[in-house]
């Protein structure tokens, strides 16, 4: 008789965990062996229970899901972490992959897709939901304008990229289309950039970017 896949649920929303638990109860080859409501609990219970797969949320109190994934994979590389999150921005996706996650799905994914993904990552596959796969393809297909490596070290690579596009006078809608992001996500990035650079508006951000050599049109 084939052994069941042992799954740990890590999410700070009890109702969501209950829904996933109920879903997995219908699968004869999957067993939920534990739950965690914080990243710290996920790390502790992963060490104690040694599950085959962890369904990991990104946004949890204290230690977040990215750091929890990093710690778990570092100490128990045989455990497959499958991120199940509301966040679809590039920073979250790439941070999860760099931390060692084997897959990334958005909450709201079809139930059959969640179950199929659990089995897939347990067998060593890398799994991405359709929305995440499109984002990854868009990210790698988009030409990158070179930016000075030492320009604005307080910004992330993505924030510098967006600042460069702002300096080329692209609108939020144009940036969203080019980088395969939502306009809301772009607005959030712009707000973060202005806050980090301590500028009051877009015009001042453009001036700072131009002074640093960003935003020059490709030759």
C-alpha positions in Angstrom: 0.0 0.0 0.0 1.4 3.4 -1.0 2.1 5.8 1.9 0.2 9.0 2.1 1.8 12.3 1.3 2.2 14.1 4.7 1.2 17.8 4.4 1.7 20.7 6.9 -0.6 23.8 6.5 1.0 27.1 7.3 -1.4 30.1 7.1 -2.5 32.7 9.7 -6.1 32.4 8.7 -7.9 29.6 10.5 -10.8 29.5 8.0 -8.5 29.1 5.1 -6.6 26.3 6.8 -9.9 24.6 7.6 -10.9 24.9 3.9 -7.7 23.3 2.7 -7.9 20.6 5.3 -11.4 19.7 4.2 -10.3 19.6 0.6 -7.4 17.3 1.4 -9.5 15.0 3.5 -11.2 13.9 0.3 -7.9 12.7 -1.1 -7.0 9.2 0.0 -3.3 9.6 -0.7 -2.9 12.9 1.2 -2.8 13.4 5.0 -2.7 16.7 6.9 -0.3 16.1 9.7 -0.2 19.6 11.3 -1.0 23.3 11.0 0.9 26.5 11.8 -0.4 30.1 12.1 3.0 31.8 12.0 6.3 31.4 10.3 8.0 30.5 13.5 5.4 27.7 14.1 5.9 26.5 10.6 9.6 26.2 11.1 9.2 24.4 14.5 6.5 22.0 13.2 8.4 21.2 10.0 11.4 20.2 12.1 9.2 18.1 14.5 6.8 16.5 11.9 9.1 16.3 8.8 6.2 16.5 6.3 6.6 15.8 2.7 5.0 19.0 1.6 4.3 22.4 3.3 1.6 24.7 1.9 3.1 28.0 2.9 1.4 31.5 3.0 3.7 34.5 2.4 2.2 37.1 4.7 2.2 35.8 8.3 2.9 37.6 11.6 6.5 37.6 12.9 8.6 35.5 10.6 7.0 35.6 7.2 6.6 32.7 4.8 9.6 33.6 2.7 12.0 33.5 5.7 10.3 30.4 7.1 10.8 28.7 3.7 14.5 29.6 3.8 15.0 28.2 7.2 13.0 25.0 6.6 14.7 24.2 3.2 18.1 25.0 4.8 17.7 22.4 7.5 15.4 19.9 5.7 16.0 20.2 2.0 13.9 17.1 1.3 10.7 19.0 2.4 8.9 20.5 -0.6 7.5 24.0 0.0 4.5 25.0 -2.1 3.6 28.7 -1.7 -0.1 29.5 -1.7 -0.5 33.2 -1.5 -2.5 36.3 -2.4 0.7 38.1 -3.5 1.5 37.9 -7.2 4.2 40.6 -7.5 7.6 39.7 -8.9 9.4 40.4 -5.7 7.3 37.9 -3.7 7.5 35.2 -6.4 11.3 35.5 -6.9 12.0 35.8 -3.2 10.0 32.5 -2.6 12.0 30.7 -5.3 15.3 32.0 -4.0 14.3 30.8 -0.6 13.8 27.3 -2.0 10.1 27.0 -2.7 9.3 24.4 -5.3 6.1 26.0 -6.5 3.9 29.1 -6.3 0.1 29.2 -6.6 -2.3 32.0 -6.0 -5.1 31.6 -3.5 -8.2 31.0 -5.4 -6.6 28.4 -7.6 -8.9 25.6 -8.6 -9.0 22.8 -6.0 -7.9 20.2 -8.5 -4.8 22.4 -9.3 -3.9 22.6 -5.6 -4.1 18.9 -5.1 -2.2 18.2 -8.4 0.5 20.7 -7.4 1.0 19.0 -4.0 1.7 15.7 -5.6 3.9 17.3 -8.2 6.2 19.1 -5.8 6.4 16.0 -3.7 7.8 14.2 -6.7 10.4 16.9 -7.3 8.6 19.0 -10.0 8.6 22.8 -10.0 5.0 24.1 -10.2 3.5 27.5 -11.0 -0.1 28.4 -11.5 -1.0 29.8 -14.9 -1.0 33.4 -13.6 2.4 33.1 -12.1 3.8 31.3 -15.1 2.6 34.2 -17.3 4.3 36.7 -15.0 7.6 34.7 -15.1 7.5 34.5 -18.9 6.7 38.3 -19.1 9.5 39.1 -16.7 12.2 37.2 -18.7 10.8 38.3 -22.1 10.8 42.0 -21.2 14.0 43.8 -22.4 15.8 45.3 -19.4 17.4 48.8 -19.7 20.8 48.8 -18.0 20.9 50.9 -14.8 23.9 52.1 -12.9 24.7 49.4 -10.3 25.3 52.0 -7.6 22.3 54.1 -8.3 19.9 54.3 -5.3 21.0 51.2 -3.4 18.0 51.6 -1.1 15.8 50.6 -4.0 15.1 47.0 -5.1 16.0 46.0 -8.6 12.3 46.2 -9.6 12.0 49.7 -8.0 15.0 51.0 -9.9 13.6 49.5 -13.1 10.3 51.3 -12.6 12.1 54.5 -11.6 14.0 54.3 -14.9 10.7 54.0 -16.8 9.2 56.9 -14.9 12.2 59.0 -15.9 11.4 58.1 -19.5 8.0 59.7 -18.8 6.0 56.4 -19.1 2.6 56.5 -17.4 1.6 54.0 -14.8 -0.6 52.2 -17.3 2.3 52.0 -19.8 4.6 50.6 -17.1 2.0 48.1 -16.0 1.6 46.8 -19.5 5.4 46.6 -20.2 6.2 44.8 -17.0 3.0 42.6 -16.8 1.9 44.2 -13.6 -1.5 45.7 -12.5 -1.7 49.5 -12.3 -2.4 49.2 -8.6 0.9 47.3 -8.1 2.7 50.0 -10.1 1.1 52.8 -8.0 2.3 51.0 -4.9 5.9 50.7 -6.3 5.8 54.5 -7.2 4.7 55.4 -3.7 7.5 53.2 -2.2 10.1 54.8 -4.5 9.0 58.3 -3.6 9.1 57.5 0.1 12.6 55.9 -0.1 14.0 58.7 -2.1 12.2 61.3 0.1 10.7 63.1 -2.9 7.3 64.7 -2.9 6.1 63.9 -6.3 6.8 62.1 -9.6 8.5 65.2 -11.2 11.1 65.3 -8.4 11.6 61.5 -8.7 12.3 62.0 -12.4 14.8 64.7 -11.7 16.7 62.5 -9.1 16.7 59.6 -11.6 18.0 61.7 -14.4 20.8 63.1 -12.2 21.8 59.5 -11.4 21.9 58.5 -15.1 18.6 56.5 -15.1 15.9 56.9 -17.7 18.1 57.4 -20.7 16.6 56.0 -23.9 18.4 52.9 -25.3 20.7 53.7 -28.2 
